[in-house]
Amino acid sequence: MRIMIVGAGSLGLLFAAKLSAFCEHMTVIARSREQADELAQKGIELVGTAESIRTTRSGVIDFRYYLEEAGTASSSLHHFDYIFLMVKQPAITQELINNLKSQMSKDTYLISFQNGIGHEVSLGKELGRDSLLFAVTTEGARREGLTTVTHTGHGVSYIGKTEDSDHVVDSTHILLIEMLEKAGFHTMMSKNMDVRIWSKLTINAVINPLTAILRVKNGELLLSPWARALMNDLYQETRLVATAKGIFLPDELWDTLLSVCEATSLNHSSMLQDIEQSRRTEIDHINGSLVKLAKELNLEIPTHQTVYQLVKALE
């Protein structure tokens, strides 16, 4: 099986390190030439959860800088069976989409791992819904440098199509699931990806902006009754928008959200890290997308509006 992983962040490096042993060929696309060169020289070092791997399989895995080289990869390689899109939503530019198209044949599937909503529409229009899969994962990873990633915790990954797709996921992807399982990723096909995408959106929309605004670790949100009250306001407003869109979130999602906050209590959310490092955040695709939907549905979600504006001000 031939796989391309677009994005050499924490999840991209984690999946690349563990899957490379089971692929006929893998290409990893980094965002900078510096990272691509470092990876080509050193491979990926994976540590944590009783694992220690360094990928050095010459001829099986190669690393490229996508802005200059991804578009020419197909000249020397066959098209890929699966492309794992593991960049943040702001990185999905028209240039990147054009590069992705050059790697895809009629039999190639792109698996989108993005947080938030909105990307499913644009990717579907550009690449075709029949070739598009979505993934929601609770695998924990932290990038320690250009080539090193720590696996901070095992989770579950769900892969499937959204309800507006004309095709359902069938036995076509059994080999993919088997390969992911062999690599150590507990993976299941899902027929209700819309609910799973919205459930993850809810968790991100509650935890991420508050940690970025308050400059605290995830678990510290639970220590303040004021912060917990804000969390609940954001949660209830998200449910309101989801229900109006015909998405019925699980009754136990609030308890799940609190459990995630506890399980990742020492983590700095990705949004907090982006603010601390003066990077653009995903706020437009998380809380911002909810604010936009609420306006279209004539709904009021004032807490989301406020935290959205605050994070934009911090940006």
C-alpha positions in Angstrom: 0.0 0.0 0.0 1.3 3.5 -0.9 0.5 6.3 1.5 1.3 10.0 1.5 1.1 11.9 4.8 0.7 15.6 4.4 1.8 17.5 7.5 4.7 16.6 9.7 3.3 17.9 12.9 2.7 15.8 16.0 0.0 13.5 14.5 1.7 13.3 11.1 5.0 12.2 12.5 3.3 9.7 14.9 1.3 8.0 12.1 4.3 8.1 9.7 6.6 6.5 12.3 4.2 3.6 13.1 2.8 3.0 9.6 6.1 3.1 7.7 6.9 -0.5 8.6 3.7 -1.7 6.9 3.8 0.3 3.7 5.1 -0.5 0.2 6.0 3.2 0.1 5.3 6.3 2.2 5.9 10.0 1.4 5.8 12.5 4.2 5.2 16.2 3.3 6.8 18.7 5.6 5.9 22.4 5.7 9.5 23.6 5.6 12.6 22.7 3.7 14.6 22.6 7.0 12.3 20.0 8.5 12.2 17.9 5.3 16.0 17.9 5.2 16.3 17.0 8.9 13.9 14.1 8.4 15.7 12.9 5.3 18.9 12.8 7.3 17.7 11.5 10.7 14.3 9.8 10.1 11.5 10.1 12.6 12.3 9.4 16.3 9.2 8.1 18.2 9.3 7.9 22.0 6.7 7.3 24.7 4.1 4.7 25.7 6.8 2.0 25.9 7.8 2.7 22.3 11.0 3.7 20.7 11.3 3.8 16.9 13.5 5.5 14.5 12.4 5.3 10.9 15.4 4.8 8.6 13.9 2.5 5.9 15.7 3.8 2.9 13.6 3.5 -0.3 10.4 3.0 1.7 9.8 6.3 3.3 10.9 9.7 1.8 10.4 13.3 3.0 9.5 16.3 0.8 8.9 20.0 1.2 5.4 20.4 -0.1 5.5 23.9 -1.5 8.3 23.1 -3.9 8.4 19.3 -4.3 5.0 17.7 -3.6 3.6 18.8 -7.0 6.5 16.9 -8.7 6.3 13.7 -6.6 4.1 12.0 -9.1 6.7 12.2 -11.8 8.8 9.5 -10.0 6.1 7.7 -8.0 2.9 6.1 -8.8 -0.3 7.6 -7.5 -1.1 6.9 -3.8 -3.7 4.6 -2.4 -4.4 6.9 0.6 -3.4 10.5 1.4 -3.6 11.4 5.1 -4.3 15.1 5.3 -2.9 16.1 8.7 -2.3 19.8 8.5 -4.4 22.4 10.3 -7.3 24.0 8.4 -5.6 27.3 7.7 -2.9 25.3 5.8 -5.4 24.0 3.3 -4.8 26.5 0.5 -5.7 26.3 -3.1 -2.0 25.6 -3.9 -2.0 22.6 -1.5 -5.2 21.3 -3.0 -3.8 21.5 -6.5 -0.8 19.5 -5.3 -3.0 16.9 -3.7 -4.9 16.5 -7.0 -1.7 15.7 -8.8 -1.1 12.8 -6.4 -4.6 11.3 -6.8 -5.9 8.8 -9.3 -9.5 7.7 -9.5 -8.7 5.0 -6.9 -7.0 7.4 -4.4 -8.8 8.3 -1.2 -7.9 11.3 0.9 -8.5 11.0 4.6 -9.1 14.4 6.3 -8.0 14.6 10.0 -8.9 18.3 10.5 -10.6 19.8 13.5 -13.6 22.0 13.1 -16.0 22.2 10.2 -16.1 23.8 6.8 -13.3 21.9 5.3 -15.5 19.0 4.4 -17.4 21.3 2.0 -14.4 22.8 0.3 -12.5 19.5 0.0 -15.6 17.8 -1.4 -16.0 20.4 -4.1 -12.4 20.3 -5.1 -11.6 16.6 -4.8 -15.0 14.9 -5.2 -17.0 13.5 -2.3 -16.6 9.9 -3.4 -12.8 10.1 -2.9 -13.0 11.8 0.5 -13.0 10.1 4.0 -13.0 11.8 7.4 -11.1 10.8 10.5 -11.6 11.6 14.1 -8.8 10.4 16.5 -8.1 10.6 20.2 -4.5 9.5 19.8 -2.2 11.8 21.8 1.0 13.1 20.4 3.5 16.0 21.0 6.2 17.0 18.6 9.4 17.6 20.5 11.4 19.0 17.5 11.7 18.8 13.8 12.1 15.0 13.8 11.0 13.7 17.2 7.5 13.0 18.4 6.2 11.7 21.8 3.3 9.3 21.8 1.5 10.7 24.9 -1.4 8.3 24.9 -3.3 5.7 23.0 -6.8 6.4 21.7 -9.3 5.4 19.1 -9.6 6.5 15.5 -12.8 6.6 13.5 -12.9 6.7 9.8 -15.9 7.1 7.5 -17.9 9.4 5.2 -20.4 12.1 6.0 -24.1 11.6 5.5 -24.2 13.8 2.4 -21.9 11.5 0.6 -23.5 9.3 -2.2 -21.5 6.3 -1.1 -21.1 4.4 2.2 -17.9 3.0 3.4 -17.7 -0.7 2.6 -15.1 -3.5 2.5 -12.9 -1.4 0.2 -11.1 -0.1 3.2 -10.6 -3.3 5.2 -6.9 -3.5 4.3 -6.4 0.1 5.5 -8.0 -0.7 8.9 -6.0 -3.9 9.2 -2.8 -1.9 8.5 -3.7 0.7 11.1 -4.4 -1.9 13.7 -1.1 -3.7 13.0 0.7 -0.4 13.5 -0.9 0.0 16.9 -3.8 2.3 16.1 -7.2 1.1 17.4 -9.3 2.0 14.4 -13.0 1.5 13.4 -15.1 2.4 10.4 -18.0 4.7 11.4 -21.4 5.3 9.7 -22.1 8.4 11.8 -19.1 10.6 11.2 -21.2 13.7 11.3 -21.9 13.1 15.0 -18.3 12.2 15.7 -17.0 15.4 13.8 -19.5 17.6 15.8 -18.6 15.9 19.1 -14.9 16.7 18.6 -15.8 20.2 17.4 -17.7 20.7 20.6 -14.8 19.6 22.8 -12.4 21.7 20.9 -14.7 24.8 20.9 -15.1 24.6 24.7 -11.5 23.8 25.8 -9.2 25.4 23.3 -10.3 29.0 23.3 -10.6 29.2 27.0 -7.1 27.8 27.6 -5.8 30.3 25.0 -7.5 33.3 26.6 -6.7 32.4 30.2 -3.2 31.0 29.3 -3.8 27.9 31.4 -3.3 24.1 30.9 -6.4 22.1 30.1 -6.9 20.8 33.6 -6.8 24.2 35.2 -10.2 25.0 33.6 -11.8 22.5 36.0 -10.4 24.3 39.1 -12.4 27.5 38.7 -16.2 27.6 39.0 -16.1 30.7 36.7 -14.2 28.8 34.0 -16.5 25.8 34.3 -19.5 28.1 33.9 -18.0 29.4 30.7 -17.3 25.9 29.5 -21.0 24.9 30.1 -22.2 28.1 28.3 -20.1 27.2 25.3 -21.2 23.6 25.4 -24.9 24.5 25.5 -24.6 26.9 22.7 -22.9 24.4 20.5 -25.6 21.9 21.2 -28.1 24.5 20.1 -26.4 25.0 16.8 -25.9 21.3 16.2 -29.6 20.5 16.9 -30.7 23.2 14.5 -28.4 21.6 11.8 -30.0 18.2 12.5 -27.0 16.8 14.4 -28.0 15.2 17.7 -25.1 15.0 20.0 -24.7 12.2 22.6 -26.4 12.9 25.9 -23.1 12.0 27.7 -21.0 14.4 25.7 -20.7 16.9 28.6 -19.2 14.1 30.8 -16.9 13.1 28.0 -15.7 16.6 27.6 -14.9 16.9 31.3 -13.1 13.5 31.1 -11.0 14.7 28.2 -10.1 17.8 30.2 -9.0 15.7 33.1 -7.1 13.1 30.9 -5.2 16.0 29.2 -4.9 18.1 32.4 -1.2 18.8 31.9 -1.5 19.6 28.2 -1.2 23.0 26.6 -3.9 23.1 23.9 -2.9 23.6 20.3 -4.6 27.0 20.3 -2.7 28.1 23.4 0.5 27.0 21.8 -0.3 28.9 18.7 -1.0 32.1 20.7 2.2 31.7 22.7 4.2 31.3 19.5 2.5 34.1 17.7 0.9 31.8 15.1 -2.5 32.0 13.5 -4.9 29.7 15.4 -7.8 27.5 14.1 -10.4 29.8 15.8 -12.0 30.7 12.5 -12.7 27.0 11.8 -13.8 26.1 15.3 -15.8 28.8 17.2 -15.8 31.1 14.2 -17.6 28.4 12.1 -20.2 28.1 14.9 -20.7 31.8 15.0 -21.2 31.9 11.2 -23.7 29.0 11.3 -25.6 30.6 14.1 -26.1 33.8 12.1 -27.4 31.7 9.1 -29.8 30.0 11.4 -30.9 33.2 13.3 -29.5 31.8 16.6 -27.8 33.8 19.3 -24.6 32.3 20.8 -23.1 35.2 22.7 -20.4 33.2 24.6 -18.9 31.8 21.4 -19.1 35.3 19.8 -17.1 36.8 22.7 -14.4 34.1 22.9 -14.0 34.2 19.1 -13.4 38.0 19.3 -11.0 37.6 22.2 -8.9 35.0 20.4 -8.9 37.1 17.2 -7.7 40.1 19.3 -4.9 37.9 20.8 -3.9 36.8 17.3 
